[in-house]
Amino acid sequence: MGLGLKYKNGQHIFDEREEKGVPYLSFPLLEQTGVVRHGFSTRLGGVSKGHCATMNISTTRGDEPEAIEENRRRIAAAIGVEPTDFTYTHQTHTTNVAVVEEKDRGGKFLDTDGMVTDVPGICLVTFYADCVPLFFVDPVHRAIGLSHSGWRGTVGRMGKVTLELMQEQYGTDPAQVFAAIGPSICQECYEVSGDVIGEFQEAFDESLWQELFYEKTDGKYQLDLWRANQIVLTEAGVRREQIAVTNVCTHCNPDILFSHRSTGTARGNLSAFLALRY
């Protein structure tokens, strides 16, 4: 199957999959652990109309409830999980991470941008349209984490916060974690103002600035969230060879992936899914 995605380099970061007529992306690095089911949706394979066309499961985009329910059924069947096990965040660009227990299965966490669990079958679901998805799999302690990291979350080291909670709750050693940085906006497409760069200058050592951003002649900057999150994860103890870094940009692929920079608020949301196998 070929979705026609534009890749930034020739590295094999993703598998493009299609099950039951629904395409999605998966990471071979996470699949090889053998302990999870996971995926990242595209905007294809659903029934939504208009600006949410066609695969959207978010209730915050003005989509029809009937379409959302059908899309949930379809994407769950494709990934191999149950839609009743979907457990959601209502994201507000924080570094708040929730511990998901059996009693939380199928629920939603408000003012929360990340979740961790060790309960098999619960499918963590987070939402995107340019921000960075972070997947965490600890195959030793059979624990997982899934977090949303925009520029605010990245400055706040969301990846580190998620790993520390996994360590506290499940005994996770970051050196044993397999992590993935999912489809999101690339540096070439992500223009930001000087105040945002000021936050990154405070949060990251000066020796890293050249890797993270560059200034243009108009006083604006181009920021690399992919590299920033990779640095956060390696500084937190994840081995570099155990991190898959996206080479797919949401803004470069507006016909296949939802992008806020491409269409503003008139859009659906992409979704990341992560569940421990039974």
N, C-alpha and C positions, 0 to 999 in steps of 0.2 A: 504494500500500500504506500502511496506517496501523497502526502498532503500538500506538497508544494511549498513547504516552509523554507525560508531563507536562513541558512546557518552561517554563523560568523567564522567558523573554521571547519576543517574536515574531521575533527575529533568525533568519535562515536559516544556522545553523551546520552542521547535518548534512543529509545525504540519508538517508532510510530506504529501504534497498534490500532486495530479495529475489531471490535467484538459486537456482534448483533447489530451491525450497522452504525455503531457509535465509535468514532475515532477518539483516541486519547494518547497522551505521551507517558512513557514510563522510563525509569532509570535502571539500566542493567546493574549498576553498582548496588542499588537497593534490592533488586530482585535476587541477586546472588546470595544474599543473606539467608534466604529461604524461610524467613519468619514473618513476612508482611505481604499484604496486598496494597497496592498503591496506584495512583495515577494523577494526571493533570489534564483537565478538560480543555478542549478547544471550543470555538463557537459553532461547531458543526455537529450534526447528528440528533438535534432536538426538534421540538415542535413550536417553540416560541416565535412570535411574529414581531415585525417592526424593529425597533432599535435593540431588542433583546434576541433577535434571531441568530441561531436557532436553539443553541444549548445554553440555557441559563437556569440555575437552581436557586439563585439568590432572591429573597423576598423584598429586597430594598430597592429594586430597580424599576418598579412600576409594571412588572410582568403579571400576566394572568395566572391566578392560583392553579387553575387546571393544567396549564402548560408546565408550570414549575413541578407539579406532582408527577406528570408524565416524564419529564426530563429526569427527575430524581430516579424514577423506576428504571429508565433506560441506562443512565450512567452507572447505577449500582449494579445492574445485570452485566454490563460490560466489564467492570472491574472485578466482579465476583464477590460483592458484599450485599447486605440487605439495606434498603433505603430507611427502614425503621431504626437501623443502627447509626445513621448519620448523626453526628453530634457537632454542633456549630459554635462559632464565635460571632459576636457582633462587634466588629473591630473599630477602634477609635484611635489608632496610631499610638498606642501605649506600649509598654514592655510588661504588661500584666499577663501572666501565664497561669492557667488553671490546671489543677490536678483532676482528671476525669476518672470517676469511680463508676461501679456498676449502676448505682442509682441515677447517674447522670446520662445514661444511654438514651440517645434520641433527643436530648435537650439542647439548650442554647445558653452560652455564657455571655453576659452583657459586659461591655467595657473591658473586653479581653481580646488579646491579639495572638495568643498561643495556648496550646494545650499539650499535656503529657498524660500518658496512661500506660498501665501494664495489664489492662483487661482485654483478653482476646475478643475479637468480633466488633468491638466498638470502633466505628470509623470516624476519625477526626476529619473535619472539613473546614477549610479556610478559603477566603475569597480574594480575588486579585483582578487588577486591570492596569498594571505597570509595576506595582510594588513587588517585593521579592519574597517568594515562598521558600521557607527553610524546612527541610525534612531531616529527621533524626531517627536512626534505628540502632538500638543497643541489642545485638543478638545474644549477648552473654546473659543479661538479666531479663531479656524479653520485655523491653520497654521501648516506647516510641514517643516522639514529640513532633509537633507541626506548628510552625509560627509564621506570622506575617510581619515583614520588616520593610517598611518604607524608609525614607531618609531619617525620620525621627527615630524609628525603631533601630536603625543601623547605628546612629549616633549613641543610642542608649544600649548598644550591644545586646540586642534581642537574642542572638544566637548563644551568647555566653549565659544570659539569664535562663534560657530554656535548659541548657546543659546543666547548670548548677541545680535547678529544680529536679532534674532527672537523677542527679547524683545524690541529692538529699533524700528523695523519695524511694529510689530503687537501687542505690549503690552504683550507679553508672560511672564507669571510667571513660572520660572523653577519648582516650587513646583507643578504645575498643568500639567507638561509635562510627557508623557509616552515615555520612551526611550528604545532602544534595541542595544546591541552590537552583531554584526553578526558574522557568521562563518569566522574564521581567524586562524592564526597559534598559537598553544598553547605553554605554557612555556617550556614543555619538549622537544619540537621540535625547539624552537627558540634560537639558539646559537648566541651570539653577542660578539664583542670584547670590550676591556676595554674603548675605546674612546666613544663608544655608552653609556656604563654604566656611564661614567663621565657626559654625558649630562643629564641623569636621576638623578644623584646625585645632580646636580645643580638645576633641575626643581622640585624635590620632597623632602619633609622634610625627614631628616635622620631617623625619627621614622618609616617611611614607607618602607625603603630600604629592610628590611628582607622580606616583603610581595611581593616586586617587582622583586627581582633577587637574585641569589646566584652564587658564584664563584666555578668553578671546578678546579681540580688539574692541568689542562693544562693552566690555566690563562684565559680561556674563561668563559663566563657567560651565564646563562639561564634567559631570560627576560620574564616577564608576562605582555603582552600588554592588556589582558582582565582585569586584576585587575587595571592596571594603568588607563585605560579609565573609569572604574567604579569609581575610586577615583576622576578623573577629573569631572565627571558628578555630583557626590554627593557634591563635594566642590563647584560646580556651582549652587547648590540648588535643584537638582532633588532628589526626595525621593527615598531611596534605594529600597523600595518595588515596585516602579514604573520603575525599570530598569530590563530588561531581559538580562542576560549575557550568551553568547553562551556557550554551552558545546560540540560543534562540531569543530574539528580542520581540516583545509584544508590539511595540510601536512599528517595527519593521515588517510586521505580518498582520496588518489590520483586517484583512479578509478572513483570517484563520483564527486570530486571537483578539479578544477585546482589549482595547487600549484607551485609557483616559486621555492621554495626550493626543490621540487621533480623533476621538469623537466627543470628548467632554463627558458630561453626565448622561448623554443619550446613548446608553449602552447597557449590556448585561455584564455579568461578572464571570470570570474564569474561576474554577475551583480546584483546590488540591485535596487529595484523599489519601489517608494513611490508616491502615488497620492491621493489628496483629492477627495472624492466622490462628485458628483454633488448634 
